[in-house]
Amino acid sequence: MKHRRFGRTGRETSEIGYGMWGMAGWAGSDDEESLRSLQRAVDLGCNFFDTAWAYGSGHSERLLGELVRANPGKTLYTATKVPPKNFKWPSRRGYPLDEVFPPDYIERRVHESLEHAGIDRFDLVQFHVWEDDWVDDDRWARKMDDLKRQGLFDAVGISINRWEPWNGIRAVRSGRVDAVQVIYNIFDQNPEDELFPACAEQDVAVIARVPFDEGTLTGTLTKDSAWPEGDWRNTYFVPENLIPSVERAERLKAILPEGMTLPEMALRFILNDARVSTVIPGMRKLRHVEANMACSDAGPLPGALHESLRLRRWDRLPNAWSQ
C-alpha cells in the first residue's frame, strides 16, 4: 500500500482508504462480515477510515471504534461527520447556519460520535453537508477551534454536496478547513476545474468519495437492478439515472485492458491525480477489500488509457433524486 501526504496535517494516509457508509445504511450489511473486511484492510496497509454519525445513527462509528481497539499497536486515522441539524441532504441555498450547524449542536454531535466509537478523539471531523455562504458566519469555525483545543479532534473538513464542487472553494480559501471530501470518478471529473487547484494552493487534503459512481462503475448493475425496500439506492437509481449510468458504464468495458476489471480502472483513474490524498471506496466483503487495496500497488493508469477516460467526463447537475 502506497501512502500520500494528507494536506497540511502532514500525516501519511493510505491512498486507498475505507468508506463505511454501506456497513450501516445499505441493505444486506452484516457486522461480523464488516469487521472481518475492516481488519483485512488494516492488514493490507489501509489506515484511513471514514464514517459518520448518520451512518446508522452511530452504528458505523461503533464498528470503527471496535477496529481501533482491535489494533492497539497500529496508527489508524479516524474521520467522522456531523449531520445537519435539519437532516436535509444535500443542503440548499439559503439554509442559515442556525438551521444546519448551530455551535451548540456541533458540540453535542461531536461528543455523541466519540461516545459511539468509544474513543477519546477523532483525527478528522467533517461537516456532512456544506454551503459556502457559511464562510461569512464564522461561529462554526470558532466552535471547531474550541473543540480542537479541547483535544476532541485534530483537523476540520467539509463534505461537498453531490455535483457541486464549486460549493466549497470559499471554505478552502478561507484557511478554516484542512480537508475536503468530494465526489470524483471517471464520470465526475469537474473537481479538477477549480476545487483541486484551490486545495493545492492551500495545502488542503482531498478525499475522493463515490469512486464507483454509487455502483455503476463496478460494472455489475443492469437497467433492471433493484434493491430491498428501504435501501437508499432505490431512491437514487430512478430510471432517468440508472439507465444512462449503466449505458455509459457498459461502453467503458470496451476499452478495458486485458486482465483489468472495471473497478480497478475506476480506482486507478483517481490515483492518477496526485492532488487526491486518499480515495474511499465502500467495501463490505473480503474479496472487494483485497481487490481494491491491490490497486495501490498497481499504480496509476498508463497515460494513454487515462487520457481516453478523460473523454468520458459526464457533467451532471443536482436533481430531486440525486440527494
Secondary structure, DSSP 8 states (H G I E B T S, - for coil): --EEE-GGG--EEESB-EE-THHHHSTT--HHHHHHHHHHHHHTT--EEE--TTTTTTHHHHHHHHHHHH-TTS--EEEEEE--TT--SS--TT--HHHH--HHHHHHHHHHHHHHHT-S-EEEEEESS--GGGGG-THHHHHHHHHHHTTSEEEEEEE--TT-TTTTHHHHHHT--SEEEEE-SSS--GGGTTHHHHHHHHT-EEEEE-TTGGGGGGT---TT----TT-THHHHS-HHHHHHHHHHHHHHHTT--TT--HHHHHHHHHHT-TT--EE--B--SHHHHHHHHHHHHH-S--HHHHHHHHTT-------TTT-
